[in-house]
């Protein structure tokens, strides 16, 4: 005997958040999904691609609470699914810029100086 999957009734649904950040704006959507929903299905259900058509799940990484996950990962109630943008600056160059800024005496940079100089 084959059982049918549960219907999308409010009693069997739970909420997850989908977020995508651009330099000029952030998008955070809450979507109700049934148990067994994957990251990809939750993103599709949120329709975030209609607001941000530049999203390409075939090339962009996604994660849950800051940890990269495959698109077929099942989501849990309260998860925050994040869609990551590709890097626009080489990580090594970004670090060099931060160090240069910190050595110029910014508040952030004080941790680089010896304790007696703080």
N, C-alpha and C positions, 0 to 999 in steps of 0.2 A: 504494500500500500504506500502510495506516494503522498506526502503531506505538502500542502501549499504553503508558500512563504507568507508570513504575516502581512496583513494589509498595512498601509501607511496611516494608522490611526494614531491620534494624539497620545494614547496610553503606551504605545510602543516606540515613540519617537524620543530623541534627545537632541540637545543643541550643541553645535560646535561653531567655532568662529573661523572665518577665512580672512586672512589679512595680506595686504600687498602694499608696499611703501615705495613711493616715488619721491624724488627730491622735493617736489612742489606740493605733494598731497599724499595722504594715506587713506587706504580703503579698508574698512573693517566691517565685515558682514556676519550676521548670525544666521545660521540655517539649521532647520530641524531635519534630522536624518534618522532612518530606522537602524536597528542593530545590524551589524555586518557590513555597514557602508565602508567603502575604501576611501582613501584620500582623494583619488581621482573623482570618484562619484560625488563626494561632498563638494569639491570645487565646481564640478559641472552643475550640481543642484543649486549652488549659490548664484550662478549666472554672472560671476565676477568678470568673465571675459567680455561680456557686453559693455561693462564700464571701462575695462582696461584691455582693449583688443590686442595690445602688444604682448600679452601673456602667451607664451608658447610652452606648454607642458612637455613637449618632446625635447626641449633644450634647457629649460629652467629647472633648477633644483627646488624641491619642496621639503618642508620639515614640520615637525610638531614640537612646539615649545623650544625652538632653537636647535633641534637635532634633526639632521637630514634623514629623511625616510623615503622609501620607494613609494610610488603611486598606488601600489596594491596593498599597502598597510591598512588594516582596519582601524577606524577611529573609535574613540571612547567619548563618553559624555564630558563636555567641558573642554575638549581639546581645542588648541589654537593652531590651526593649519596656516603655515606661512609659505608664501610663494616668493622665492628669492630672485632678485635681479642679477644679471651677470655682472662681474666686476668691471668697473670702468677705469680703475687705476691699478697699476701693478702693486701688489701687496708690499713688495720691498721698497718701492718708491714712497708709498703712503707712510711706512714706518720711518723712513729717512726724514720725511717732512715733519712728522710728529716729534722726532728727536731734535731736529733743528729748532722747532718752535719751543720745545721745553728748555733747550739750552739758552734761549733768548731771555729766559726769566719768567715765563708764564707760570701761573699758579700750578697748573698741571705738572710742570716740569720740576718742581721742587723735590719731588721724590728721587730724582736722579742725583742730587747733590748729597755730599756727605752730611751726616747728622749735625756736625758742628757748624756747618754753613747755613743751615735752615733758619 
